[in-house]
Amino acid sequence: MGKGRNDHVKEEKRNEDDKMQLKRTIGYFNGVSFIIGTIVGAGIFVSATGVLQYSLLNVGVALCIWTASGVISLMGSLCYAELGTALPFSGGEYSHIKIALGSPPAFIFIWTAMFTKPASNAARALLFAEYATQPFYGACPVPELLKKCLALAVLWCLGILNGRSVKMAAWVQTVFTLLKMMALSIIAIGGIVLLVRGRKENLARFENAFSSEVPDASQIAEAFFQGLYAYGGWWSLNYMAEEMKNPSRNIPLTVMTALPAVTVFYLLVNISYLTVLTPKEIVSSVAVAVTWADRVIPAVAWIIPLSVAVSIFGALNSSMFTLGRLSYAGSQSGHLPVLISMLNVHCCTPAPAMIFSTIIASIFIIPSDLIALTNYFGFSVWLMIGLTCASLIVLRYREPNLHRPYKVFLPVAFVMVAISLFLVLAPIIWSPKVQYIYAFIFMLGSLLIYLPFVHFKLYFGFVGKITCYLQLLLEVSPVDVSADCKYD
């Protein structure tokens, strides 16, 4: 009898494996790597100056803001963990907003994200190209054409990798996350050693940490903007919830591991910078980690620029992975062409979604000044975070019986909504620019597309023929949707 039950379980697993759907291949360590890899980019190596600058060089205030930013990011991650375990679908915020608040807000989200996220990937690719080629040019500037060609090559290599194999993409992410954490460890341990052996002037910066001028409320808010920007990417795990092994356990556990780890590393690295450099030197440095290395390990200072390139590469891989899942989820909901939700018949990966998102990012690289436009969409990130946390609150009251393997303390969600509202309105009120109006018009303009093509389902016959041709060319097939994997 026991053997019969085992055979039945094996048969069910075999049937699951045969279905055309995303496979649960991402484990706990892969999840931690994706979150850390997305958060830790070039910022902590190159420009850890914003928080210190807006803190008026007050070391104590700056370190408190780094800590508080980490706590806020952890609070947001825990809200997302509840949604990710209760509704483990691809697409992150998009899927949660659509389920809780409806189709139009979700469409506005994906419309905006299809503009801002590929532009962010293009910027990362260009920055990687600059750091990867700079050693060959010394003090001379790197030719723009070379940077753009290398950036395009990196984008397409990662796009193809993510479109061919989830396991390989996760392996690459794990390796590059370990490499960047090793580089941060060198800086952190170096700072601790110097602090223990420290000279009086080094220790004095921490003994009198709060002795400098205290910033006012607007300056503290600006410092928080800088700190929270450095933690950006904590929301990435929910984009791959559909591919997580045992999401009920692994999503909360991954979040509770990754965010505290990043916070501790950020604090140790900043303390290390302040041990070696004065606050004025940090604020005036073009690349803080490089300046630190020139002082502490001059013989092998080249490690740091290499580490920056490695860090950007890892962040780009993770960002492209999540963007592909967003496109895939949007297509499944009918907000993007149906081809984008299809999977490769050989490896069950969202290859069309990866191709689609890589093409858009490539377009931003060619006239790279387009990337500057996305700076005015910064508020939209926190707008969508606020809507996602509001979705959690709505679902708590509207569907109290929804199975929630993990539940966050509900006031945390209200606090996150309030913080998001502040971060959306503050830059618009304090430094109003006409570009913010253009950004809002662009976001609301999505309804001109939504009404005819999504709400009224306007359809052109030739689109079906193109879809059929591309389906054969790319060897992709529609997803098999089981009754328990969709939320209606």
Summary of the structure (lengths in Angstrom):
residues: 488
radius of gyration: 23.2
end to end distance: 37.8
largest distance: 76.7
contacts: 1677
relative contact order: 0.18
helix: 77%
strand: 1%
